[in-house]
Amino acid sequence: MTARAEATAQTRLRIMRSAFDLSNETKSLDMVLADVAARAGVSVRTVLRHFGSRDGLFDAVAVHVRDEVREERAAPVGDVATAIEVLFDHYERRGDMVLRLLGEELGDPRTRSVTEEGRRTHRAWVQEVFAPQLSRHSGTEREVVTDLLVVATDVYTWKLLRHDRGLDRDEARQRVRYLIDAVLGRTVGEER
């Protein structure tokens, strides 16, 4: 990659990171291009040259964050303990932001598109990570078990345990493990 192309890529990334950080700090997806540009150390014109519009920037940030989330949620197939640990790392880092998005989704179609993608991504993660366990089921039963695993590993489950109940991470993680084990037909204390 040439120095110019690398600098362009770095500028683009800095703008996206600035937009994401501002959204996270202001707890809103309503970005002001002048604020994003100032934070990134570029002009509004540079932002527009890279992304075309505010909506173009929003879309690019959404794709970039989605890719980051997929990377940080990567877990070995069939390894329930590691999957829960990876998931909790993700929720501890991004859970509150996701909850804010879910709170805004009914009033904002762009936010709704992000949360719908998040739901699809989470279900695909469950299907991939729990593939060996799900392979023991077929048809409707497999869909039911998948649905229950989605619920057991959902950000709202994390919120209920960590925020609402005030459990520490280990206690919350253990309860999620119990939920998963129950869904998969194991009893509490049984060999995992």
C-alpha positions as CSV (number, residue, x, y, z in Angstrom):
1,M,0.0,0.0,0.0
2,T,1.4,3.4,-0.9
3,A,1.9,6.0,1.8
4,R,-0.9,8.1,0.4
5,A,-3.4,5.3,0.3
6,E,-2.4,4.3,3.9
7,A,-2.9,7.9,5.1
8,T,-6.3,8.0,3.4
9,A,-7.3,4.8,5.1
10,Q,-6.1,6.1,8.4
11,T,-8.0,9.4,8.0
12,R,-11.2,7.4,7.1
13,L,-10.7,5.2,10.2
14,R,-10.1,8.2,12.4
15,I,-13.3,9.9,11.2
16,M,-15.3,6.7,11.8
17,R,-13.8,6.3,15.3
18,S,-14.6,9.9,16.1
19,A,-18.2,9.6,15.0
20,F,-18.6,6.4,17.0
21,D,-17.0,7.9,20.1
22,L,-19.1,11.0,19.9
23,S,-22.3,9.0,19.5
24,N,-21.3,6.9,22.5
25,E,-20.5,10.0,24.6
26,T,-23.6,11.9,23.6
27,K,-25.7,8.7,23.8
28,S,-27.2,9.6,20.5
29,L,-26.8,8.6,16.9
30,D,-27.6,12.1,15.8
31,M,-24.2,13.1,14.5
32,V,-23.2,16.7,13.7
33,L,-20.6,16.6,11.0
34,A,-18.7,19.6,12.3
35,D,-18.3,17.9,15.7
36,V,-17.1,14.7,14.1
37,A,-14.7,16.6,11.8
38,A,-13.3,18.6,14.7
39,R,-12.7,15.5,16.8
40,A,-11.0,13.7,13.9
41,G,-8.8,16.8,13.2
42,V,-10.2,17.2,9.6
43,S,-12.6,19.5,7.9
44,V,-16.2,18.8,7.2
45,R,-15.3,18.8,3.5
46,T,-12.9,15.9,4.2
47,V,-15.6,14.0,6.0
48,L,-17.9,14.5,3.0
49,R,-15.2,13.5,0.5
50,H,-14.7,10.2,2.3
51,F,-18.4,9.4,3.0
52,G,-20.5,11.6,0.8
53,S,-23.0,12.5,3.5
54,R,-24.0,12.2,7.1
55,D,-25.9,9.1,6.2
56,G,-22.9,7.7,4.3
57,L,-20.8,8.2,7.5
58,F,-23.5,6.5,9.6
59,D,-23.6,3.5,7.3
60,A,-19.8,3.2,7.2
61,V,-19.6,3.4,11.0
62,A,-22.3,0.8,11.4
63,V,-20.4,-1.6,9.1
64,H,-17.1,-1.0,10.8
65,V,-18.6,-1.5,14.3
66,R,-20.5,-4.7,13.1
67,D,-17.1,-6.1,11.9
68,E,-15.4,-5.2,15.2
69,V,-18.3,-6.9,17.1
70,R,-18.0,-10.1,15.0
71,E,-14.3,-10.2,15.7
72,E,-14.6,-9.6,19.5
73,R,-17.4,-12.2,19.8
74,A,-15.4,-15.0,18.0
75,A,-15.5,-18.1,20.1
76,P,-14.6,-21.7,19.6
77,V,-17.4,-23.8,18.3
78,G,-18.9,-26.0,21.0
79,D,-17.0,-24.5,23.9
80,V,-19.7,-23.1,26.1
81,A,-17.5,-21.8,28.9
82,T,-15.3,-19.8,26.5
83,A,-18.4,-18.6,24.6
84,I,-19.9,-17.1,27.8
85,E,-16.6,-15.5,28.7
86,V,-16.3,-13.9,25.2
87,L,-19.9,-12.8,25.4
88,F,-19.5,-11.2,28.8
89,D,-16.3,-9.4,27.6
90,H,-18.4,-8.0,24.7
91,Y,-21.3,-7.0,26.9
92,E,-19.1,-5.4,29.5
93,R,-17.5,-3.3,26.7
94,R,-20.6,-2.5,24.6
95,G,-23.7,-3.7,26.4
96,D,-24.8,-0.3,27.6
97,M,-24.4,1.2,24.2
98,V,-26.5,-1.6,22.7
99,L,-29.2,-1.0,25.3
100,R,-29.4,2.6,24.3
101,L,-29.8,1.7,20.7
102,L,-32.5,-0.7,21.5
103,G,-34.3,2.1,23.4
104,E,-34.2,4.3,20.4
105,E,-35.0,1.8,17.7
106,L,-38.8,2.4,17.6
107,G,-38.4,6.1,16.9
108,D,-35.6,5.9,14.4
109,P,-35.5,3.7,11.2
110,R,-31.7,4.0,10.9
111,T,-31.3,2.8,14.5
112,R,-33.8,0.1,13.8
113,S,-31.7,-1.2,10.9
114,V,-28.7,-1.4,13.2
115,T,-30.6,-3.3,15.9
116,E,-32.1,-5.7,13.4
117,E,-28.7,-6.5,12.1
118,G,-27.5,-7.0,15.7
119,R,-30.3,-9.5,16.3
120,R,-29.4,-11.4,13.1
121,T,-25.8,-11.4,14.1
122,H,-26.5,-12.7,17.6
123,R,-28.7,-15.5,16.3
124,A,-26.0,-16.5,13.8
125,W,-23.5,-16.5,16.6
126,V,-25.6,-18.8,18.7
127,Q,-26.1,-21.1,15.7
128,E,-22.4,-21.2,15.0
129,V,-21.0,-21.4,18.6
130,F,-23.6,-24.0,19.7
131,A,-23.6,-26.0,16.5
132,P,-22.5,-29.3,18.1
133,Q,-25.2,-29.0,20.8
134,L,-27.8,-27.9,18.3
135,S,-27.0,-30.8,16.0
136,R,-28.6,-33.2,18.5
137,H,-32.0,-31.6,17.6
138,S,-33.9,-31.3,14.3
139,G,-36.8,-29.3,12.9
140,T,-39.0,-27.4,15.2
141,E,-37.1,-28.6,18.3
142,R,-33.9,-27.2,17.0
143,E,-35.5,-23.8,16.4
144,V,-36.9,-23.9,19.9
145,V,-33.5,-24.7,21.4
146,T,-31.9,-22.0,19.3
147,D,-34.5,-19.4,20.4
148,L,-33.9,-20.3,24.1
149,L,-30.1,-20.0,23.7
150,V,-30.6,-16.6,22.0
151,V,-32.6,-15.5,25.1
152,A,-30.1,-17.0,27.5
153,T,-27.2,-15.1,25.9
154,D,-29.0,-11.9,25.0
155,V,-27.9,-8.4,26.1
156,Y,-31.2,-8.1,28.1
157,T,-30.3,-11.2,30.1
158,W,-26.9,-9.6,30.9
159,K,-28.6,-6.4,31.8
160,L,-31.1,-8.1,34.1
161,L,-28.3,-9.9,36.0
162,R,-25.6,-7.2,36.0
163,H,-27.6,-4.0,36.3
164,D,-31.0,-4.9,37.7
165,R,-29.9,-7.6,40.1
166,G,-26.4,-6.0,40.7
167,L,-24.6,-9.3,40.4
168,D,-20.9,-9.3,39.9
169,R,-19.6,-10.6,36.6
170,D,-18.8,-14.1,37.8
171,E,-22.2,-14.5,39.5
172,A,-24.0,-13.3,36.3
173,R,-21.8,-15.5,34.1
174,Q,-22.6,-18.5,36.2
175,R,-26.3,-17.9,36.0
176,V,-26.1,-17.6,32.2
177,R,-24.3,-20.9,32.3
178,Y,-27.1,-22.5,34.3
179,L,-29.6,-21.2,31.8
180,I,-27.7,-22.6,28.9
181,D,-27.2,-25.9,30.6
182,A,-30.9,-26.1,31.4
183,V,-31.7,-25.4,27.7
184,L,-29.3,-28.1,26.7
185,G,-30.8,-30.6,29.1
186,R,-28.2,-30.6,31.8
187,T,-28.9,-30.0,35.5
188,V,-27.0,-27.6,37.8
189,G,-23.8,-29.2,39.1
190,E,-23.7,-31.9,36.4
191,E,-20.4,-32.4,34.6
192,R,-19.9,-29.7,31.9
